[in-house]
Amino acid sequence: MAANLASAKKFAVGLPVADFIQNDPDGKPVSLTSLKGKYVLVDFWASWCGPCRIEYPYLKKAYSQFKDKNFEIIGISLDDKDFRLGEGD
């Protein structure tokens, strides 16, 4: 239980997010720090997650509405079966 609590504290609401790099749709690497000064929504989703997929039109609408106001969305797919939140940091 202590390990679960320690892991949960790393990802609590309001804490700064650790920098990471991921490829954009064109395969170019993008770091979170490269978006400093912008409002960034980090969306964790998976193709097997019904609620995640239902949210997509709303995310698309929000991006369309706010993209010219320093707003970005980074989508991170959890489809990889080896992904485990909190490991490797």
Backbone as CSV, one residue per row, in Angstrom:
resi,resn,N_x,N_y,N_z,CA_x,CA_y,CA_z,C_x,C_y,C_z
1,MET,0.822,-1.176,0.000,0.000,0.000,0.000,0.879,1.257,0.000
2,ALA,1.996,1.220,0.690,2.898,2.371,0.717,3.420,2.683,-0.679
3,ALA,3.737,1.637,-1.449,4.232,1.846,-2.815,3.151,2.485,-3.690
4,ASN,1.914,2.036,-3.540,0.808,2.620,-4.308,0.605,4.088,-3.942
5,LEU,0.684,4.400,-2.664,0.524,5.778,-2.217,1.653,6.656,-2.748
6,ALA,2.877,6.169,-2.691,4.020,6.928,-3.205,3.876,7.182,-4.697
7,SER,3.409,6.188,-5.433,3.204,6.347,-6.876,2.103,7.358,-7.161
8,ALA,1.015,7.297,-6.397,-0.099,8.229,-6.593,0.338,9.662,-6.322
9,LYS,1.199,9.875,-5.345,1.671,11.217,-5.026,2.499,11.818,-6.147
10,LYS,3.173,10.978,-6.931,3.975,11.471,-8.054,3.105,12.094,-9.136
11,PHE,1.849,11.640,-9.232,0.977,12.061,-10.324,-0.248,12.812,-9.828
12,ALA,-0.159,13.442,-8.671,-1.293,14.164,-8.098,-1.638,15.388,-8.943
13,VAL,-2.897,15.750,-8.929,-3.365,16.931,-9.649,-2.645,18.161,-9.123
14,GLY,-2.185,18.995,-10.032,-1.526,20.235,-9.663,-0.012,20.167,-9.622
15,LEU,0.547,18.973,-9.646,2.005,18.852,-9.648,2.538,19.074,-11.058
16,PRO,3.760,19.608,-11.162,4.356,19.743,-12.491,4.555,18.365,-13.130
17,VAL,4.410,18.335,-14.428,4.588,17.092,-15.174,6.056,16.954,-15.557
18,ALA,6.588,15.757,-15.432,7.966,15.507,-15.860,8.067,15.692,-17.369
19,ASP,9.174,16.263,-17.805,9.360,16.457,-19.243,9.449,15.109,-19.945
20,PHE,8.930,15.046,-21.142,9.036,13.847,-21.963,9.081,14.256,-23.420
21,ILE,9.512,13.336,-24.250,9.576,13.560,-25.690,8.776,12.458,-26.366
22,GLN,7.978,12.859,-27.327,7.207,11.893,-28.110,7.132,12.408,-29.534
23,ASN,6.965,11.508,-30.465,6.889,11.905,-31.863,5.510,12.454,-32.187
24,ASP,5.499,13.488,-33.041,4.225,14.018,-33.520,3.732,13.115,-34.652
25,PRO,2.559,13.397,-35.218,2.031,12.530,-36.285,2.950,12.390,-37.498
26,ASP,3.861,13.363,-37.694,4.801,13.288,-38.817,6.106,12.593,-38.439
27,GLY,6.188,12.106,-37.188,7.389,11.401,-36.741,8.473,12.290,-36.171
28,LYS,8.216,13.602,-36.062,9.199,14.517,-35.502,9.060,14.551,-33.980
29,PRO,10.191,14.482,-33.242,10.110,14.515,-31.778,9.669,15.881,-31.259
30,VAL,8.805,15.854,-30.258,8.307,17.058,-29.598,8.454,16.843,-28.098
31,SER,9.098,17.787,-27.419,9.224,17.677,-25.965,8.166,18.545,-25.304
32,LEU,7.789,18.161,-24.114,6.823,18.958,-23.371,7.390,20.341,-23.083
33,THR,8.687,20.419,-22.782,9.282,21.731,-22.497,9.282,22.651,-23.712
34,SER,9.207,22.093,-24.916,9.154,22.943,-26.110,7.826,23.695,-26.195
35,LEU,6.854,23.298,-25.387,5.542,23.942,-25.381,5.369,24.870,-24.178
36,LYS,6.475,25.170,-23.497,6.417,26.030,-22.320,5.763,27.363,-22.684
37,GLY,4.887,27.837,-21.808,4.168,29.084,-22.060,2.815,28.863,-22.705
38,LYS,2.525,27.621,-23.075,1.235,27.291,-23.672,0.394,26.508,-22.670
39,TYR,-0.886,26.506,-22.903,-1.781,25.639,-22.154,-1.751,24.289,-22.857
40,VAL,-1.361,23.248,-22.139,-1.195,21.936,-22.751,-2.094,20.929,-22.037
41,LEU,-2.943,20.284,-22.798,-3.757,19.188,-22.293,-3.064,17.889,-22.682
42,VAL,-2.650,17.113,-21.694,-2.046,15.816,-21.953,-3.158,14.784,-21.806
43,ASP,-3.514,14.169,-22.914,-4.640,13.231,-22.966,-4.116,11.802,-23.084
44,PHE,-4.314,11.026,-22.034,-3.976,9.603,-22.070,-5.202,8.860,-22.559
45,TRP,-5.042,8.041,-23.593,-6.183,7.345,-24.176,-5.750,5.975,-24.665
46,ALA,-6.730,5.161,-25.025,-6.461,3.841,-25.607,-7.609,3.484,-26.542
47,SER,-7.305,2.741,-27.573,-8.334,2.375,-28.546,-9.415,1.490,-27.933
48,TRP,-9.072,0.748,-26.879,-10.028,-0.140,-26.226,-10.851,0.576,-25.155
49,CYS,-10.595,1.869,-24.932,-11.276,2.645,-23.891,-12.454,3.396,-24.504
50,GLY,-13.644,2.888,-24.264,-14.852,3.523,-24.800,-14.992,4.985,-24.420
51,PRO,-14.884,5.338,-23.125,-15.001,6.754,-22.747,-13.941,7.633,-23.410
52,CYS,-12.735,7.094,-23.604,-11.675,7.865,-24.275,-12.107,8.216,-25.691
53,ARG,-12.659,7.257,-26.373,-13.056,7.461,-27.766,-14.258,8.390,-27.873
54,ILE,-15.145,8.334,-26.894,-16.304,9.224,-26.886,-15.865,10.679,-26.722
55,GLU,-14.776,10.904,-25.993,-14.283,12.256,-25.738,-13.645,12.905,-26.964
56,TYR,-13.232,12.115,-27.942,-12.478,12.653,-29.075,-13.156,13.842,-29.760
57,PRO,-14.447,13.769,-30.085,-15.060,14.941,-30.744,-14.996,16.211,-29.891
58,TYR,-15.063,16.060,-28.577,-14.994,17.219,-27.694,-13.580,17.798,-27.649
59,LEU,-12.585,16.928,-27.671,-11.202,17.391,-27.730,-10.942,18.126,-29.043
60,LYS,-11.455,17.563,-30.112,-11.282,18.174,-31.433,-11.934,19.565,-31.470
61,LYS,-13.117,19.673,-30.875,-13.820,20.952,-30.830,-13.047,21.962,-29.975
62,ALA,-12.550,21.522,-28.824,-11.780,22.414,-27.948,-10.520,22.901,-28.655
63,TYR,-9.830,21.980,-29.343,-8.618,22.374,-30.056,-8.940,23.385,-31.147
64,SER,-10.001,23.141,-31.882,-10.401,24.058,-32.947,-10.720,25.441,-32.383
65,GLN,-11.350,25.461,-31.235,-11.755,26.728,-30.626,-10.580,27.499,-30.023
66,PHE,-9.583,26.799,-29.459,-8.535,27.466,-28.700,-7.125,27.358,-29.291
67,LYS,-6.961,26.734,-30.449,-5.621,26.538,-31.001,-4.890,27.844,-31.270
68,ASP,-5.611,28.901,-31.523,-4.986,30.200,-31.774,-4.785,31.003,-30.488
69,LYS,-5.056,30.368,-29.344,-4.914,31.037,-28.044,-3.929,30.281,-27.155
70,ASN,-2.831,29.811,-27.757,-1.765,29.130,-27.006,-2.194,27.798,-26.407
71,PHE,-3.058,27.060,-27.074,-3.563,25.784,-26.556,-3.079,24.644,-27.439
72,GLU,-2.559,23.608,-26.809,-2.110,22.408,-27.524,-2.643,21.173,-26.812
73,ILE,-2.799,20.105,-27.557,-3.177,18.809,-26.992,-2.105,17.805,-27.379
74,ILE,-1.617,17.067,-26.386,-0.708,15.957,-26.649,-1.467,14.689,-26.281
75,GLY,-1.656,13.807,-27.235,-2.332,12.539,-26.993,-1.317,11.432,-26.806
76,ILE,-1.483,10.687,-25.732,-0.572,9.573,-25.454,-1.388,8.293,-25.408
77,SER,-1.125,7.421,-26.361,-1.837,6.151,-26.435,-1.289,5.164,-25.419
78,LEU,-2.178,4.505,-24.718,-1.802,3.470,-23.752,-2.014,2.077,-24.336
79,ASP,-2.112,1.978,-25.649,-2.358,0.690,-26.288,-1.223,-0.303,-26.116
80,ASP,-0.013,0.178,-25.826,1.109,-0.724,-25.609,0.886,-1.487,-24.308
81,LYS,0.820,-2.798,-24.395,0.535,-3.621,-23.209,1.627,-3.542,-22.162
82,ASP,2.810,-3.059,-22.541,3.913,-2.964,-21.592,3.955,-1.635,-20.856
83,PHE,3.055,-0.697,-21.195,3.057,0.607,-20.543,2.588,0.457,-19.107
84,ARG,3.348,1.015,-18.177,2.969,1.023,-16.770,3.254,2.399,-16.214
85,LEU,2.247,3.101,-15.764,2.403,4.424,-15.202,3.304,4.365,-13.978
86,GLY,4.317,5.199,-13.942,5.174,5.285,-12.778,6.463,4.491,-12.878
87,GLU,6.594,3.591,-13.831,7.824,2.816,-13.968,8.804,3.582,-14.829
88,GLY,10.046,3.503,-14.469,11.091,4.092,-15.289,11.311,5.574,-15.059
89,ASP,10.693,6.146,-14.011,10.951,7.561,-13.766,11.792,7.755,-12.531
